[in-house]
Amino acid sequence: MMKELPTREHLLHLLKTRGPLTAKEMSAELRITEMAVRRHLGTLERDGLIEPRLQRQTMGRPTSVYALTEEAESLFPKTYHKVALDLLGELAEEAGPDMVNRLFERRKLKLMRSYEPRMAGEDLRGKVRLLAEMQNDGGYMAECEEMDNGQFILKEYNCPIYQVANTYNQACSCELELFQSLLGTDVQRTECLAKGGSCCTYVISQEAPADSAEAGSTGDAGIAGGSGKQG
């Protein structure tokens, strides 16, 4: 199985399972020349997947060993969502569903405290742009556009907590409430990844509704028409 892997993937697998190794050790393991190994190591280092470290020897000069970077760790399978779902299930069983609701509420407040200072002094256009940037930093693949009718459309093409949101709708409702609070205006979600949509779509109006407590609580509404321009 290991021998069927391309050399690049084989090297990464070796460093993951064996820890930091020298080029000579990898050459012996792969049964290819040390020069060939170094060519691949150079490419992996340029890609930010490995980093060299000096290792002192009992005798002689220090030698270079290669180790995976944090970026490389993302290439290997992760099951964080399963752990999160197990923990939330145990919490609901032990403390009741209200405790789960409180947990999502606390996450919303934590994000609000993190986002609000960056939005201070911005108009709505600036706030929407910053919100898209901060969501992008969180892995949501967000983009925004301003419509001819004055509305803004914010779309998120990825949900880093999709598996959790698919089971606990509180994640989606808290995100909607977060956007409403940060932007201080009417925000409607018209499409949701966790409900089978191609993305999460939010329609942001210029003015807050008369009763902000009801804003966006009805879920999916139709997107107002109008041609868009990138925000």
N, C-alpha and C positions, 0 to 999 in steps of 0.2 A: 504493500500500500504506500509506504513512504517513498519507494523508488519511482512511483508513478507521478509524484508531484513535480512540477517544474522547479528548476534550480532555485529561483527566487523564493517560491513558497516553501521549498524544502529548508532553505536557510532560516527563514522566519520560524518554521516549526521547530527546528533544532534549538534556536535560541529561546523559544518558549518552553520547551520541555527540558533542556539541559542547562539553561542559564547562560551567563556570559562565556564566550568561547573565543579562542584565538583563530586566526585565519588558517593556521596549520592544523588545528584540531578539526575545523570544518572541512578542510581539504581531505583529511584522512577519512572522515565520516562519509563524505559524498563520493570519494574515490575519483576526484578530479584535481587538476593542478591548483596549486596555491594561487597562481596568477589569475586563473579563471574565477576562483573564489573572490579574490580582491576586486575584480571588475564588478561582480555582483554586489559586493559590499559597498563599493563606491556609489553605485546607483541607489541602493537602499538608504545610504546615509544622506544623499542629496534629497531623497524623498521624505526625509525626516522620520524614517521608520527604525533606524538603529543609530547608536552613538558609540564611539570608541572610548575606552577608559584605559588608563595606564595601571598595570598591575605589577607591583614590586615582586621581584624574585629573591630567593634566599641568596643566590649568587648571580652576578652579572647584571646587565641593564634591565630596566623595567620593560615589560612587553605589553602590547596593545591587545585588549580583549574587547569584544563587541557585545552590546546588550540592546534589547528592545527599548524603544522610547514609549511614552504614554500614548502617543498617537498610534503606534503599532498595535496596542492592546485592543483598539476598536475593530481590528480585523478578525478577531477571534470571537466565537459565539458567546453571547451573554444572555442570561435569563433573569435579569433584574425585575422584569415585570411579573414573573411568576412568584418571586420572593415578595414583591410588594402586594400582590393579590392575596397571597397566603397570610401575610401580616394583617392586612385590612380585614380579611375574613375572620381571623382569630380575634381581632379587636371588636368587631361587630358581635361576635358570639359571646365574648366576655363582658363587654361594657355596653352593648346595645348599639343600634344604628345611629342614635344621636351623637355618640362619641365619634363615629366616622364623619358625620356632618361637621362636627366641630374641628376635626383634623383638616378637612378641606378648607373650612373657613379661615383657619389659622394660616394655611399656605397662601390663601388669597391676600390676607393682610400683610404677610411677609413680602410678597411680590409688590404690593402697593407701596410699602415703605421703601422698597428698592427702586421702583420706577419713578415715584412722584418727584424726588429732587431733580432728576434730569429733565423733567417736563416744566419745571417752574418758569413762568414768564413767557411760555410759548403760546401762540394762538392755536386754534384747532388744527390747522394744516400742519403746523410744526409738531404738535402732539401726536397726530396720526403717523407722521413720518418716523418720529422717534419710537413710537410703539412698535411699528413694523421692524425697525432696526433691532430693538431689544428682544422681540420675539424671534427674530432671525438668530440672534446670539444664543437663544435657548433651543435652537434646532427646529423651529417651526416652518422654515422656508416661506416666510411671509412676504407679501408685496401689497402695495396700496396704490390706488388710482383715484383721481378726483374727477367726478362726473360734471357734465355741463349744467346740471340742475343744482349744483352746490354740494351734493352728497359726496361722501368718500366711501370707497369699497376696499375693505381689508380682507385679503385671502391668505389662508394658511394651508399649504399643500402637504405638510407633514405634521403629525402629532407624536411627539416623543413619548407621551404617556397613553398612546392609543389603546393598549390592552386594558389599562386601568379605567380609562374613560368609557370603554365599551361595556364595562361591568358596573361602574359607579358614575351615574349621570351627574353627580355633584361636581365632578371635575369640569364638565362643560358649563354648568350653570354658574359656577364660581368664576370661570374665565369671562363669561358675559358680564357678570356683575363687576368684575375687575375693570373691564374696558369702560363700562358706563361711569364708574367712579373716577377713573383716571382722566377721561375725556370730558366729563361733566355735561354730557349731551345724550340724546337718544341713540341707542345702539340696538340694532335688530340682527339676530343671527338667522340667515336664510338657508344655510346649508351646513351640514355637520359630517365630518369624517366618521365619527362614531355611530352615525345613523345611516351609513352607506353612501354619503356624498363623496364627490371627487375632491373636495376640499372643505375647509371651514370658511364660510363667507359671512362677513359682517357688513351691514349697511349703516353708515354713520351719518346722522343728520346734523345740520348746522345749529339747530335749536333743541334744547331739552324739552321733553313733553311736560304738560301741566302736572301730571302725576308721575314723577320719576320712579316711584316704587313699582309701577306696572310696566315700565319700559323694558321691552325685550323679553318679558316673562312668558309671552305666548309662543315663543319658539320660532318656527320657520315661516317667514312671510316672503312674498315675492320681491325680487330686486327691482327698485325703481329704474325706469328706462333712462336712456341717454348715452351718448358716446363718451368714452373715457379718455383721459390722458394720464400718463404715468406720474405718480406722486413721488 
